[in-house]
């Protein structure tokens, strides 16, 4: 082949390769641009970026406040001033004198650190509000949590913190589980509704009421939730029968088991206890004081019904 012809063909081939390379580069850039646009429109890219770069505001200050807190209602429940009443007509039971307030109307936690979700959320909200100032909104939120509070009936209270200048910047603070971070990190929570305040704080209510056959949580430890419940056994013939029970629910399970139960029916009383199961979760001291308090409440109510 003529050298000039060979050189000419080589030049044409190199030119085609350059054009093809340029075309591929442009196509690659277009694909990247459209991919970024698609991910942003779908919200996928925003979540990924925020999860990597967005730290919750005032993290150190918040951690310092919630670190000492412990989810436990035992200390409130066993207080000597707490007593029980049953309303069989309304099918409601009430623990009286559970909450304590100072002279300013602020909630006092037992030993400065013990409470259940409502008490811990209220205490935390009061402590962090001066830190966040006017740049953030802080709201109470009722939620279900997949581990221990599985249904709206077993509601859990957390705090929602949002920046006023950016509605997409939302954080959740759960003092009960010492968890604080962006909203997308709380995918095992179902947020039911915002609450302007908690009823017991608005009315400075010392009592806690619950419907029959519903429990009040007392303690979360490991994979278990210990609760207190009143089961109504009204016979339908005017009899006032009930079971006062300490129950144990395993994480992710709806149904629980009795740890200690006292039954009143037809003027007679029965006792059931499962100390072996109880001691897997409770200390000997906790088991002893809970049994004693439940027995005192039960005896007082039974004596009232017999009069």
KESEMI-617563 format. One line per 3 residues: their letters; for each residue z, x, y of C-alpha. Coordinates in Angstrom, 2 decimals. Layout:
A> Z/X/Y  ...
This chain:
XXX> 0.00/0.00/0.00  -0.79/1.17/3.49  2.32/2.71/5.14
XXX> 1.69/0.76/8.33  1.50/-2.50/6.38  4.70/-1.67/4.49
XXX> 6.51/-0.90/7.74  5.29/-4.15/9.26  6.48/-6.22/6.28
XXX> 9.86/-4.47/6.40  10.20/-5.33/10.08  9.36/-9.01/9.42
XXX> 11.89/-9.17/6.54  14.69/-7.69/8.67  13.91/-10.16/11.42
XXX> 14.13/-13.06/8.98  17.45/-11.75/7.65  18.86/-11.56/11.20
XXX> 17.70/-15.10/11.97  19.20/-16.39/8.71  22.49/-14.57/9.40
XXX> 22.64/-16.05/12.89  21.92/-19.51/11.49  24.69/-19.14/8.88
XXX> 27.14/-17.97/11.53  26.37/-20.94/13.78  26.68/-23.31/10.82
XXX> 30.04/-21.77/9.87  31.37/-22.18/13.42  30.20/-25.80/13.52
XXX> 31.94/-26.51/10.21  35.19/-24.95/11.49  35.05/-26.95/14.73
XXX> 34.45/-30.23/12.92  37.18/-29.43/10.37  39.74/-28.76/13.12
XXX> 38.70/-31.95/14.92  39.00/-33.99/11.72  42.44/-32.59/10.89
XXX> 43.70/-33.22/14.42  42.43/-36.80/14.36  44.15/-37.36/11.03
XXX> 47.33/-35.72/12.29  47.26/-33.17/9.47  46.82/-30.09/11.57
XXX> 49.51/-31.19/14.05  52.09/-31.59/11.29  51.31/-28.17/9.82
XXX> 51.55/-26.44/13.17  54.75/-28.20/14.19  56.39/-27.53/10.84
XXX> 55.79/-23.79/11.33  56.39/-23.39/15.03  58.77/-26.15/16.15
XXX> 62.46/-25.39/15.94  64.84/-28.24/16.74  66.36/-27.88/20.22
XXX> 69.87/-26.51/20.62  69.99/-25.63/16.94  72.92/-23.21/17.19
XXX> 74.98/-25.63/19.29  74.33/-28.54/16.94  75.11/-26.47/13.84
XXX> 78.43/-25.44/15.35  79.37/-29.11/15.81  78.31/-30.47/12.42
XXX> 79.24/-27.50/10.22  82.97/-28.43/9.96  82.28/-32.13/9.30
XXX> 82.87/-33.51/5.82  81.69/-36.81/4.38  84.88/-38.44/3.13
XXX> 86.53/-41.80/3.81  89.49/-41.06/1.55  91.64/-39.80/4.41
XXX> 91.07/-43.01/6.40  91.46/-45.28/3.39  94.82/-43.94/2.17
XXX> 96.48/-44.12/5.60  99.77/-46.03/5.39  98.64/-48.55/8.04
XXX> 95.51/-49.61/6.14  95.73/-52.92/4.32  93.37/-55.39/2.64
XXX> 92.61/-59.09/3.19  90.22/-61.34/1.27  88.36/-64.34/2.67
XXX> 87.13/-66.35/-0.29  85.54/-68.99/1.91  83.34/-66.50/3.77
XXX> 83.14/-64.19/0.72  84.19/-61.22/2.81  86.82/-58.54/2.33
XXX> 88.30/-56.44/5.11  90.13/-53.14/5.32  92.33/-53.18/8.42
XXX> 93.27/-50.23/10.67  90.63/-47.88/9.30  89.38/-46.57/12.66
XXX> 91.49/-44.77/15.26  90.67/-44.34/18.96  92.15/-42.19/21.71
XXX> 93.21/-43.34/25.18  89.61/-43.03/26.40  88.31/-45.21/23.58
XXX> 86.68/-42.31/21.75  86.74/-42.17/17.97  89.24/-39.84/16.31
XXX> 88.20/-38.34/12.98  90.91/-37.72/10.42  91.96/-34.08/10.73
XXX> 89.10/-33.73/13.19  86.42/-33.58/10.49  86.57/-36.40/7.91
XXX> 84.56/-39.63/8.05  81.67/-41.54/6.48  78.18/-41.75/7.98
XXX> 79.00/-44.10/10.86  82.06/-42.17/11.99  80.32/-38.79/11.67
XXX> 77.25/-40.02/13.57  79.35/-41.46/16.37  81.46/-38.32/16.68
XXX> 78.37/-36.08/16.68  76.51/-38.20/19.23  79.41/-37.96/21.67
XXX> 79.56/-34.19/21.25  75.84/-33.41/21.59  74.91/-35.78/24.41
XXX> 76.19/-33.45/27.18  74.28/-30.57/25.56  70.91/-32.36/25.48
XXX> 71.35/-33.83/28.96  68.74/-36.10/30.51  65.71/-34.50/28.87
XXX> 66.23/-36.21/25.51  66.90/-39.70/24.19  69.49/-39.95/21.41
XXX> 69.55/-43.12/19.30  71.46/-44.29/16.25  69.15/-45.20/13.39
XXX> 69.89/-47.23/10.27  68.16/-45.68/7.27  67.95/-45.66/3.50
XXX> 68.21/-42.28/1.82  66.70/-41.76/-1.61  69.65/-39.87/-3.07
XXX> 72.72/-41.98/-2.35  71.74/-44.88/-0.06  68.80/-46.43/-1.86
XXX> 68.42/-49.83/-0.21  68.81/-51.34/3.27  71.94/-53.01/1.92
XXX> 73.38/-49.54/1.33  72.45/-48.37/4.81  73.02/-44.90/6.16
XXX> 73.42/-43.92/9.83  71.63/-40.92/11.37  70.65/-39.81/14.87
XXX> 67.11/-39.72/16.28  66.54/-37.21/19.08  63.30/-37.36/21.07
XXX> 62.03/-35.51/24.13  61.38/-37.90/27.01  58.27/-36.04/28.15
XXX> 56.69/-35.90/24.69  56.98/-38.97/22.45  55.65/-36.98/19.48
XXX> 58.53/-34.51/19.59  61.09/-36.30/17.41  63.98/-34.83/15.44
XXX> 66.48/-36.32/13.01  70.11/-35.27/12.80  72.14/-36.35/9.78
XXX> 75.72/-35.08/10.18  76.72/-36.43/6.76  74.43/-33.96/4.96
XXX> 74.39/-31.27/7.69  70.64/-31.73/8.08  68.77/-31.31/11.37
XXX> 65.04/-30.87/11.90  61.65/-32.40/12.76  60.92/-35.94/11.64
XXX> 58.39/-34.85/9.00  61.13/-32.99/7.09  62.89/-36.28/6.34
XXX> 60.35/-37.80/3.95  63.12/-38.96/1.59  64.48/-41.27/4.32
XXX> 63.30/-44.79/5.12  64.09/-45.51/8.76  64.87/-49.20/9.12
XXX> 65.69/-49.76/12.79  67.23/-48.22/15.88  70.68/-49.31/16.96
XXX> 71.74/-49.27/20.63  75.27/-48.49/19.46  77.58/-48.91/16.50
XXX> 79.48/-52.19/16.40  82.86/-50.72/15.70  82.55/-48.50/18.77
XXX> 81.24/-51.21/21.08  84.15/-53.50/20.23  86.65/-50.71/19.43
XXX> 87.12/-52.39/16.07  89.69/-50.78/13.81  88.69/-52.84/10.78
XXX> 85.83/-52.53/8.28  84.45/-55.67/6.63  82.08/-56.04/3.71
XXX> 80.75/-58.93/1.69  82.00/-59.50/-1.84  80.20/-57.49/-4.52
XXX> 79.32/-54.77/-2.01  80.90/-51.34/-1.80  82.25/-49.15/0.99
XXX> 81.48/-45.46/0.34  84.48/-43.16/0.20  83.17/-39.79/-0.89
XXX> 79.96/-37.87/-1.64  80.47/-34.88/-3.88  77.80/-33.10/-5.86
XXX> 75.53/-35.66/-7.46  77.98/-38.55/-7.13  79.09/-41.18/-4.64
XXX> 82.55/-42.71/-4.98  82.95/-46.18/-3.52  85.40/-49.05/-3.16
XXX> 84.34/-52.61/-3.91  85.66/-56.16/-4.30  83.90/-58.28/-6.90
XXX> 84.33/-62.01/-6.51  85.15/-63.88/-9.69  85.58/-67.34/-8.20
XXX> 85.46/-69.75/-11.13  84.06/-72.60/-9.08  87.15/-74.71/-9.74
XXX> 89.19/-73.54/-6.80  90.50/-70.41/-8.48  90.60/-67.19/-6.47
XXX> 89.76/-64.42/-8.89  88.66/-60.90/-8.01  88.31/-57.28/-9.11
XXX> 89.32/-54.41/-6.83  87.57/-51.31/-8.11  86.90/-47.65/-7.46
XXX> 83.33/-46.98/-8.58  81.13/-43.96/-9.26  77.35/-43.89/-8.71
XXX> 75.18/-41.00/-9.79  72.53/-39.73/-7.38  69.28/-41.78/-7.49
XXX> 70.94/-44.49/-9.65  71.44/-48.07/-8.50  74.17/-49.08/-10.93
XXX> 77.58/-47.44/-11.14  80.64/-47.30/-13.36  84.29/-48.17/-12.87
XXX> 86.71/-45.31/-12.38  89.69/-47.54/-11.72  89.67/-51.33/-11.61
XXX> 92.33/-54.01/-11.18  91.46/-57.59/-12.12  93.22/-60.78/-11.08
XXX> 92.29/-64.03/-12.84  94.21/-67.19/-13.72  97.44/-65.66/-12.49
XXX> 97.17/-62.63/-14.75  96.30/-59.02/-13.96  94.44/-56.36/-15.95
XXX> 94.00/-52.63/-15.43  91.08/-50.38/-16.39  90.76/-46.68/-15.73
XXX> 88.46/-43.86/-16.79  90.38/-40.75/-15.85  88.06/-38.41/-17.74
XXX> 85.05/-39.54/-15.73  87.04/-39.58/-12.48  88.23/-36.01/-12.91
XXX> 84.61/-34.83/-13.05  84.36/-35.70/-9.36  87.88/-36.08/-7.96
XXX> 90.75/-33.63/-7.83  94.03/-34.58/-9.47  95.54/-35.23/-6.04
XXX> 92.63/-37.40/-4.89  92.73/-39.39/-8.12  96.48/-39.93/-7.79
XXX> 96.50/-41.05/-4.15  93.47/-43.32/-4.60  95.04/-45.06/-7.60
XXX> 98.30/-45.49/-5.72  96.62/-46.93/-2.61  94.38/-49.30/-4.59
XXX> 97.36/-50.53/-6.59  99.34/-51.17/-3.39  96.47/-53.13/-1.85
XXX> 95.94/-55.12/-5.03  99.62/-55.99/-5.49  99.93/-57.09/-1.86
XXX> 96.93/-59.41/-2.13  98.00/-60.82/-5.51  101.46/-61.58/-4.17
XXX> 99.84/-63.37/-1.24  97.69/-65.50/-3.55  100.65/-66.42/-5.75
X> 102.72/-67.72/-2.87
